[in-house]
């Protein structure tokens, strides 16, 4: 919101502010990269990508977590194309599997929301679910040979989300199915929610869920929705 044409410096400052607040739940990859970027005084895309690549190299490629994917709903709604989503994701996760997931996720969301003039009826929902499934074929192929678990591995997380949407017929049921698998339920739930929201629309979110949220957060969500790409 601060600078849509070059958002990475503002995002980076907030990552460091968040890190300095000693959050209870911060992934190992995010923790290591933000600490590195902080030490390097990273202030632009080049600095953050350097920090992410350093952590990737020093950990032997242990940067395929789902932390970048879980926040990609925002650039997917805002920007046409996938490059900004990839650039923002690469601020913390340098692994190729993360990039594969980010591209598939961003393209699927952009493709299903770019033409909403006719509303969302049963036929449209069916088409959107099919389109999301088709758009995820490359990610599924990259996942082949890996045991599917609801854990922090980015391709596991994406495929779990896709499966939950494929096997259900509403926003609420998709989220409930995914979260009830356990594992990294909050993060994969967020990933599922982005896809399900694109397919079913904001009106499909149960009102009782919205009523349970902080009112300031709800208003910020509304602002983001109003600014989203059409």
Protein Blocks (a to p, Z undefined) as FASTA:
>chain_A
ZZmmlmmlmmmmmmmmmmmnopabdcfklmmmmmmmmmnopabfklmmmmmmmmmmmnno
pacbfklmmmmmmmmmmpgcjklmmmmmmmmmmcfklmmmmmmmmmmmmmmmmpmknopa
fklmmmmmmmmmmmmmmmmmmmgopacdddfbfklmmmmmmmmmmmpcbfklmmmmmmmn
gmjlllmmmmmmmmmmmmnopklpcfklmmmpcfklmmmmmmmmmmpcZZ
